[in-house]
Structures are given as C-alpha cells and as structure tokens.
Amino acid sequence: MSIAARDTRRRRRGRSRCAVALSTVIVLALSACGVPTSTPPVSDGPPPAGGGSANGGLPPPPGPNEETSTADAFVNDYLQAVAGAKDPGAQIAAARAYMTAGAAGAWGKPSASGQVNVLRQISGWTDKIVTARDGSTVTNVTGTFEIVGEFDVNTGVLEPPPAANRVSEAADRRKLTFLVGDSDAGSGRFRLTDHVPPGLYMSEQALQIWFAPHPIYFWDPSHEALIPDIRYVPSVLSGIQQATWIVNWALGDPSDWISGATQQTVNASLVDPLSISVTNDGSYVVNLSTTAHALEPLAPLAYQLRWSLGTQTLGSEMPTPVDVEIEGQSQVVSSDDRFRELVPNLAPARSSVEANAYAIKTAANGPGGKVVQVTINPATEAIAMKPAQPRILNSPNNAKVVAAAVNGSASAAALVRAVGNGESLWIRRTGNAASDFVQVKGLAGTSMSRPQFVTQPAGAVVVAVDGQLKLVDAQNRVLPIQLPSGISSVSAFSIAPDAHRVAFISGGRLYFSVITVDDPPTMTTAQPIVIGPNLATATSVAWSSTSQLVVGGQDGSTGKIAELNVDGSLDPNPFTRIYPSDNIVQVAAHSYDPLPPLGFDEVMVQAGRGVIAGRTDGKKNMTLTAPFFQD
C-alpha cells in the first residue's frame, strides 16, 4: 500500500477564512460600540475606513432589481438574499423582495426564530416554460438539494439537519421548484410568481461568501476545559461589529453541538448593561454591571473572551488583551500567557512549525511493521523514511505494529501490535521509570483503531477496541468512554486539539460528539454530519484545523476525500481527491495552533495500493502504510 501527501507549503484554507472574517478588527482602535439595556450588542461607532459597505464589511448580496439574464441566475440570487440580513425580520423582508405581491402573500414564511435551511445543490437546474394560474407565461426552475443544516443568524450556529434520524442522506434529498416571471411593475425584472417553497433558504455558496466560521469558547462545568463552538460571523459587518457579536455569543448559551458538555457563561441578568470598547493599544474593554460581582473570580471569563476573540492581526501569536470591568472599574486584565497556562486542555501549545510525519514500514514477513518518521519532499511530494529516527521509537518492541501515535514532543508513543491472536496496545513514556514500551493490561481485543494522545487528562491515550472507545491515562489505567445513545460501535475516530470534541464514524456515517471531563468520561448526543453527495460512506476522519475535518470514504468502488467544516458545510475551495477503484483506509492531518497564522496544510492518505503520492505521477511509496502526524 502507499501513502499520498499534500503540498506542505500551502496555506490552510480554514485558517485563512477565519482570519479574513476578522481582518478588519485591526482598525478597532478607531471605533467603539455600546449595548442598550436588555438588548443584544449593537455597534454605534463609526465604520472602519476602506470597507466595502456602509458597515465596513463585505458588500451585501445583490437585490432583486439587479439585472439577471436568466431565470436560473435569478433563483441563485434569491438563494443568497438572506445572507446580508442581520436578524430574522430582515431575512424575511429580503426573501419577500424577490416575490410578486401575490406570491409574497401566499408564501409560507418561517417562524420568528428565523431558521434558514442551508442547501447544497446536487444537480443543475432544469427549466420548463409553463402557464401560471393567472394565465401568464413563467419559467419552471427545478433543482435537487441536500439540506446541510439549519442556520440561525441570531446565534451564528449551523445546526444539523432536522431529519437527524433519517436512514440515509440520499433519502432526505429534495427537489425545489420556483416559478419565475415578470415583476408586478412590469419593469422587465424577474420575480417569483407562484408557489414559492415555504420557509427560508440559503445556498451553501452564500454561506461560504458572506459568513466565516469562528470558534467561540465555553467552559465545561468544572472549569477545567474550554471547548470551541463554531459560529458563523457575518462578513457584511465591520470589524467592531464582528467583535461585538463574538463577545455577545460568548456571554450567551453554547449551541446544541457542545451544550451537553459545557455551561452558559453567565446569567443574562448579570451582564445588564454591557458595553465593549477598544483602547488605543487595541485592547478590548468589556464592562459589566455591578451584579457581575457574583461571577468572581472573573479571570476565567477573561480567558474565555480572549480565546473567543482570537488574534487581531495576522502576525500576532497571542490573542488581544481583554480588560473585564464592573461599572467602569477594572477587575481583571488578561494580557499574558495565563490565558493558555491556566486552561488545562489548551495549555500545551500546538505545533507552530511543520508537524512531524510518521508511517509504518511494512515487514517483509508477518503482520504489521515498524513505526518510522518520514519526510515529505516539498518540491516532489515524495515520501521517504527519515535517516535519523527519534529515540522514542528505538525499541525491539517497535515491531508487528499495525497502528501508532507519537505525541507532539516525541516523548511518548503508543503502538497497536499484532501479537498472538489479537491486537494489544503498548505505550512508552520517557518520563516514566519504564525505559521501554509496556503493554497496557486489560485492553486486548480482536481489533484496535489508531490510538491518539490527548492533552486532557495529560498524557492520556484514546483508542477504539472492538468498536468501543477506551481512555488510557498517564498511569495506564483504562477507563471506558460511554458511547452516545444509539451508537453501538465506532469504526474510526479523531479527537480535536481541545481534547474533547470528537468526530467519529459508525455504520459508515460521520458524527460529532464531545467527550466530557467526567471520571469515567462519557460522550454527548451524537450529531450527524452531512458528507454527501461526494461521499456515500465514510471510512476515516482527521481534524485539519479547529473547525475543519478531512474525511475519507467511498462512493461505490471509488475512494474519495473531502475537506469540510465540522458542521458539514464545505469550504469555498475544499481539498478533494478521487481514487478510482481504491478503498480509503486512513486519512491523516494535523491541526496546528489556532492562534498564529501558519502556512502548513498537510494531508496524508492510505488508499488501496499504488496511490500516487502528490499531484503528479511518479510519487509512490509501496513500503509504507498507516500514515499519521504527531498528536
């Protein structure tokens, strides 16, 4: 079998999108914003210079009076109309503007909550000229779609599709038909004339253009872990407005994606009134009412806000300082490294240099092989064994290995070895008294997944044994991880750098959950992640950034890889690959430190035999298998 590598010098798409979303924040020293009593934050400062709209952000989508040459193009514009709206009422008004008066009156508009169905188009439009009920000639425009999720502009959350328990994604695909004719005013502009599909819709392309994923962090109940919650920040907002929305979301409720393992930041009554401003040096000042004394100590809130706001400038490796005030009096200023040091699950910094890559060199005889560090040639993408190997792998027990993990400092390694009639886990930690790999007792099984080191508990390893997740702590104590209700087994998994969010595969479907800090740990409700239409069945998954996954799977006999956001939406230019007549056995990626902007974007793939390692021919390595990056 062979391994395919991705160009290691390419910029990470997901990271650059988040950076673009907040790029205008660098001018915040010129602005300020306030929050009226008992209402969400509303920016009242001047817009930054150089913005594309009155708000200083991207220009909003074109309106219904923009000239369009075809009925198809008009429907495409309709499916992006709500992307420029900042609240449910404005979304409804934006959609109505595309309809004739009669169609708007008969339209089954959504509830005041403003849930928007985000659509992924499966096939192109089909057009047919028909006669409407009023006798006019209209164009019947029909397309087939898959619902990626339900978007709420108030919270920035893309929730899973409503049919969470459907048999398959294909079964939930639907056709939507739009009747396009002339406007009431006879202006020659198109309008939707009859039977407009009820509810609010937005194309996935509109989500990609006018919103950007951004992590909002929430504490677990024990205040031992900050867990990211991916939200979509409107790009039509100015930098100060984006920052205000982020702070407001951080002071609110976590989404259903992570709510089972986190808690609300503060009681709403404790943040009334609230103001946010920016000092001349670019620090945020968040001012709470006197009742916020009940929240003391306020340092955890300051750390949470710093992680949520992230970095303001593309060259910074530390988030913007935050000053939390009560009635204008400074209570705590977070401006040093304690925002990381005092958050146990995020304290170990992720790599900010190119990650180490590993694979198993297959043995000439017998099962498995030996774990080796490999290099990826940046010019040719050829993969080769590194001449000098790390000391952690120097052991006679580094043999008969079928899957493995090495931590970020190369001070610990975990091997799944095919010894005897089954597989067993062996761990070596150089800081322990044992000088070699030792077998973890009570963990033998018929089949084991690739193990993974996590930061919480420190030095722990997670592995799936015969479909059941197990946590092995630093003392090699084995703890079962209770699977979510309705999930009987896991065939593959990947844990995010925060050590709690987990993407896993069960029955060929991709799910999201959160592993709690409990002893023993449990998993929150499994949330399905849409992978179609590119993949019919998922087989392997890896986190490639704070908000993104690389997923390998099958579409019939063809192996495919797709990069997508953790909620199932696609990046504007997602990394994809097709492997005809090959099965995707394993995908590997590395999620770097989420704060500094980096240019590394590695992916390695094991897919059948003879897979090309790179974007051009001639980069095969038939002696390696089971690729992975440092954890």
Secondary structure as GFF3:
##gff-version 3
##sequence-region A 1 631
A	DSSP	beta_strand	3	5	.	.	.	ID=ss1
A	DSSP	alpha_helix	13	21	.	.	.	ID=ss2
A	DSSP	three_ten_helix	23	30	.	.	.	ID=ss3
A	DSSP	beta_strand	32	34	.	.	.	ID=ss4
A	DSSP	alpha_helix	71	78	.	.	.	ID=ss5
A	DSSP	three_ten_helix	81	84	.	.	.	ID=ss6
A	DSSP	alpha_helix	88	96	.	.	.	ID=ss7
A	DSSP	alpha_helix	101	106	.	.	.	ID=ss8
A	DSSP	beta_strand	116	121	.	.	.	ID=ss9
A	DSSP	beta_strand	126	131	.	.	.	ID=ss10
A	DSSP	beta_strand	137	152	.	.	.	ID=ss11
A	DSSP	beta_strand	157	159	.	.	.	ID=ss12
A	DSSP	three_ten_helix	170	172	.	.	.	ID=ss13
A	DSSP	beta_strand	174	182	.	.	.	ID=ss14
A	DSSP	beta_strand	190	194	.	.	.	ID=ss15
A	DSSP	beta_strand	200	203	.	.	.	ID=ss16
A	DSSP	alpha_helix	204	210	.	.	.	ID=ss17
A	DSSP	beta_strand	211	219	.	.	.	ID=ss18
A	DSSP	beta_strand	226	234	.	.	.	ID=ss19
A	DSSP	alpha_helix	239	250	.	.	.	ID=ss20
A	DSSP	three_ten_helix	259	261	.	.	.	ID=ss21
A	DSSP	three_ten_helix	268	271	.	.	.	ID=ss22
A	DSSP	beta_strand	275	278	.	.	.	ID=ss23
A	DSSP	beta_strand	284	288	.	.	.	ID=ss24
A	DSSP	three_ten_helix	290	295	.	.	.	ID=ss25
A	DSSP	alpha_helix	299	309	.	.	.	ID=ss26
A	DSSP	beta_strand	322	326	.	.	.	ID=ss27
A	DSSP	beta_strand	329	334	.	.	.	ID=ss28
A	DSSP	alpha_helix	338	341	.	.	.	ID=ss29
A	DSSP	beta_strand	357	362	.	.	.	ID=ss30
A	DSSP	beta_strand	369	376	.	.	.	ID=ss31
A	DSSP	beta_strand	383	385	.	.	.	ID=ss32
A	DSSP	three_ten_helix	391	393	.	.	.	ID=ss33
A	DSSP	beta_strand	401	406	.	.	.	ID=ss34
A	DSSP	beta_strand	412	419	.	.	.	ID=ss35
A	DSSP	beta_strand	422	429	.	.	.	ID=ss36
A	DSSP	beta_strand	438	439	.	.	.	ID=ss37
A	DSSP	beta_strand	452	454	.	.	.	ID=ss38
A	DSSP	beta_strand	460	465	.	.	.	ID=ss39
A	DSSP	beta_strand	468	472	.	.	.	ID=ss40
A	DSSP	beta_strand	478	480	.	.	.	ID=ss41
A	DSSP	beta_strand	492	495	.	.	.	ID=ss42
A	DSSP	beta_strand	501	506	.	.	.	ID=ss43
A	DSSP	beta_strand	509	514	.	.	.	ID=ss44
A	DSSP	beta_strand	527	528	.	.	.	ID=ss45
A	DSSP	beta_strand	537	543	.	.	.	ID=ss46
A	DSSP	beta_strand	548	555	.	.	.	ID=ss47
A	DSSP	beta_strand	558	565	.	.	.	ID=ss48
A	DSSP	beta_strand	576	579	.	.	.	ID=ss49
A	DSSP	beta_strand	584	589	.	.	.	ID=ss50
A	DSSP	beta_strand	603	607	.	.	.	ID=ss51
A	DSSP	beta_strand	624	629	.	.	.	ID=ss52
###
